[in-house]
């Protein structure tokens, strides 16, 4: 059955993130922004939660969307809206951490590794993995989470303004550290 050309276009929905952002920036119609929020809010929150606590993650995700609200229609076109949103969230998180003077990471010693290993035997794998992830240095954890969100090493390098090799090293060290923390049972 052939459809008239008018109906073909009507049934086709072009709701890629890039299209939604472009439509929002030109029309300021909130429905396009709400579709973007629906598509990315949970994953942005998860990313922020892995790098901070719940309250800060909630605040930063809200500030991120407020920044998106303020874009103007002369903003350059974004070829990867997901990466653009994560970059805004990342920079906002850094700003908030600096403001609160909470910018640091903890080096895990051998006794903490042993304690974490003992606890992993008693809890489910996901909880153990999430706890182990928190023990990674900030930049390793960030690179690892970005990769889990589906970004390539090149995209992570662009988003974090680091070299390809630096991101590759952070991912390698993150995996190595996770294997040490979780032990061989959780590979």
Backbone torsions as a table, in degrees:
resi	resn	phi	psi	omega
1	UNK	NA	127.6	178.9
2	UNK	-97.1	135.6	178.2
3	UNK	-97.7	143.6	174.1
4	UNK	-59.0	150.7	-174.9
5	UNK	-59.6	-31.1	179.1
6	UNK	-65.3	-39.6	-177.1
7	UNK	-73.4	-34.7	179.2
8	UNK	-55.0	-48.9	-179.8
9	UNK	-67.5	-31.2	-178.4
10	UNK	-68.6	-37.4	-177.4
11	UNK	-79.3	-23.1	-177.3
12	UNK	-82.4	124.8	177.5
13	UNK	-104.8	127.4	178.2
14	UNK	-108.7	79.9	-177.1
15	UNK	-112.7	45.1	173.8
16	UNK	-68.9	154.7	178.8
17	UNK	-55.6	-38.1	-179.8
18	UNK	-64.0	-42.9	178.6
19	UNK	-65.7	-43.0	179.7
20	UNK	-61.3	-43.9	-179.9
21	UNK	-65.6	-41.9	179.4
22	UNK	-62.8	-45.4	179.3
23	UNK	-63.7	-40.0	178.5
24	UNK	-65.4	-45.2	-176.4
25	UNK	-65.7	-29.2	-179.9
26	UNK	-87.5	-35.4	-175.0
27	UNK	-103.2	-21.0	-174.1
28	UNK	59.7	23.7	176.7
29	UNK	-78.3	121.1	-173.7
30	UNK	-65.1	-19.9	-179.3
31	UNK	-64.2	-33.5	178.5
32	UNK	-70.6	-39.7	177.1
33	UNK	-65.6	-41.4	-179.7
34	UNK	-64.5	-32.2	175.2
35	UNK	-68.1	-37.6	175.2
36	UNK	-64.6	-44.5	178.6
37	UNK	-59.9	-45.7	-179.9
38	UNK	-59.9	-37.2	-177.1
39	UNK	-76.5	-34.8	-170.3
40	UNK	-119.8	-11.4	-172.8
41	UNK	-59.4	-47.2	-176.8
42	UNK	-65.4	-42.4	-179.4
43	UNK	-70.4	-35.5	174.7
44	UNK	-63.1	-43.9	178.9
45	UNK	-61.3	-44.0	179.5
46	UNK	-60.6	-45.2	177.8
47	UNK	-57.3	-48.5	-178.5
48	UNK	-66.7	-35.8	179.8
49	UNK	-65.6	-34.5	179.1
50	UNK	-71.4	-18.3	-178.6
51	UNK	-106.5	-5.4	-178.0
52	UNK	-152.9	-163.5	176.8
53	UNK	-98.0	174.9	-173.8
54	UNK	-61.5	-46.2	-177.0
55	UNK	-63.8	-44.8	179.9
56	UNK	-66.2	-41.2	178.8
57	UNK	-61.0	-42.7	178.2
58	UNK	-62.4	-43.7	179.5
59	UNK	-63.1	-46.3	-175.8
60	UNK	-67.2	-38.7	179.1
61	UNK	-65.7	-36.0	176.3
62	UNK	-66.3	-44.5	178.9
63	UNK	-62.8	-37.8	178.2
64	UNK	-59.1	-47.9	-179.7
65	UNK	-67.9	-32.1	175.7
66	UNK	-64.5	-38.1	177.1
67	UNK	-65.9	-39.1	177.7
68	UNK	-65.4	-38.5	177.5
69	UNK	-55.7	-33.8	-173.7
70	UNK	-87.2	0.5	-179.1
71	UNK	-64.7	149.3	179.5
72	UNK	-105.4	166.9	-175.7
73	UNK	-73.7	-5.3	175.8
74	UNK	-94.1	2.8	178.7
75	UNK	-61.7	142.1	-180.0
76	UNK	-65.2	153.7	-177.6
77	UNK	-71.9	138.6	179.9
78	UNK	-100.2	126.2	-179.6
79	UNK	-82.1	-20.9	178.2
80	UNK	-137.6	91.8	-176.5
81	UNK	-64.3	-36.5	179.5
82	UNK	-59.8	-47.4	179.0
83	UNK	-63.7	-39.3	179.2
84	UNK	-62.1	-44.1	179.3
85	UNK	-64.8	-42.9	179.2
86	UNK	-65.4	-34.7	177.5
87	UNK	-66.1	-42.7	176.9
88	UNK	-61.2	-46.2	-179.8
89	UNK	-62.2	-42.0	-179.9
90	UNK	-62.8	-48.8	-179.5
91	UNK	-65.0	-37.5	177.3
92	UNK	-65.4	-41.1	177.1
93	UNK	-60.9	-44.9	178.5
94	UNK	-59.7	-43.7	178.7
95	UNK	-60.2	-44.6	-178.7
96	UNK	-67.8	-38.5	177.6
97	UNK	-64.9	-40.7	177.6
98	UNK	-64.7	-43.4	179.6
99	UNK	-59.6	-42.4	-177.7
100	UNK	-85.2	-0.9	-178.3
101	UNK	54.0	44.2	179.5
102	UNK	-112.9	21.8	-176.2
103	UNK	-84.5	96.8	177.6
104	UNK	-165.0	168.1	170.4
105	UNK	-137.3	158.2	-175.5
106	UNK	-106.8	133.0	175.4
107	UNK	-87.0	128.2	-177.0
108	UNK	-87.1	130.2	177.4
109	UNK	-96.1	176.4	-174.5
110	UNK	-62.4	-35.5	-179.6
111	UNK	-67.9	-34.1	176.8
112	UNK	-69.2	-36.5	176.0
113	UNK	-60.4	-45.7	-178.5
114	UNK	-64.3	-43.5	179.4
115	UNK	-62.7	-40.3	179.1
116	UNK	-66.3	-40.1	179.4
117	UNK	-62.7	-41.3	178.6
118	UNK	-64.0	-39.8	-179.8
119	UNK	-67.8	-32.0	-177.9
120	UNK	-64.5	-27.6	178.0
121	UNK	-66.2	-27.0	-174.5
122	UNK	-96.1	-13.8	-175.0
123	UNK	-117.4	165.7	179.2
124	UNK	-70.2	163.0	-172.6
125	UNK	-63.5	-38.9	-178.2
126	UNK	-66.2	-44.2	178.5
127	UNK	-63.3	-40.2	178.7
128	UNK	-65.1	-40.6	179.4
129	UNK	-65.0	-45.1	179.2
130	UNK	-61.4	-38.9	178.8
131	UNK	-68.4	-38.8	178.8
132	UNK	-67.4	-37.0	179.5
133	UNK	-60.5	-36.4	179.9
134	UNK	-64.3	-26.9	-177.4
135	UNK	-81.4	-7.6	177.6
136	UNK	-73.4	149.1	172.0
137	UNK	-58.5	150.1	-171.1
138	UNK	-50.3	-52.7	-174.2
139	UNK	-69.2	-32.1	174.7
140	UNK	-67.6	-44.4	179.2
141	UNK	-61.3	-44.3	-179.4
142	UNK	-60.5	-48.8	179.9
143	UNK	-60.9	-41.8	179.9
144	UNK	-63.3	-45.1	-179.6
145	UNK	-65.8	-40.9	176.7
146	UNK	-58.7	-42.8	179.9
147	UNK	-65.5	-38.5	177.8
148	UNK	-66.3	-26.5	177.5
149	UNK	-79.6	-3.2	174.5
150	UNK	101.6	7.9	179.1
151	UNK	-83.3	143.1	176.0
152	UNK	-77.5	167.8	178.9
153	UNK	-61.8	-39.5	178.6
154	UNK	-63.2	-43.3	178.1
155	UNK	-64.1	-40.3	178.3
156	UNK	-63.0	-41.4	179.0
157	UNK	-61.4	-41.9	178.8
158	UNK	-67.1	-42.1	-177.4
159	UNK	-67.5	-36.6	-176.9
160	UNK	-95.3	-3.3	-179.5
161	UNK	59.9	40.5	178.5
162	UNK	-119.7	166.7	178.2
163	UNK	-76.6	158.7	178.1
164	UNK	-56.4	-45.8	-177.9
165	UNK	-65.7	-35.6	178.1
166	UNK	-63.5	-45.1	179.4
167	UNK	-64.3	-42.1	178.3
168	UNK	-59.4	-42.9	178.7
169	UNK	-64.9	-43.4	179.2
170	UNK	-60.4	-40.2	178.9
171	UNK	-66.7	-41.7	179.2
172	UNK	-62.7	-46.4	179.1
173	UNK	-65.5	-36.5	179.0
174	UNK	-63.2	-46.6	179.2
175	UNK	-63.2	-41.7	179.4
176	UNK	-62.0	-45.8	-179.6
177	UNK	-64.5	-41.4	178.7
178	UNK	-62.6	-39.2	177.4
179	UNK	-63.1	-39.8	178.8
180	UNK	-65.3	-47.0	-176.9
181	UNK	-65.8	-45.5	-176.0
182	UNK	-82.1	-20.9	-178.9
183	UNK	81.6	173.3	-175.8
184	UNK	-69.7	-21.8	-177.7
185	UNK	-67.4	-22.3	-173.0
186	UNK	-110.1	18.1	179.5
187	UNK	-71.0	NA	NA
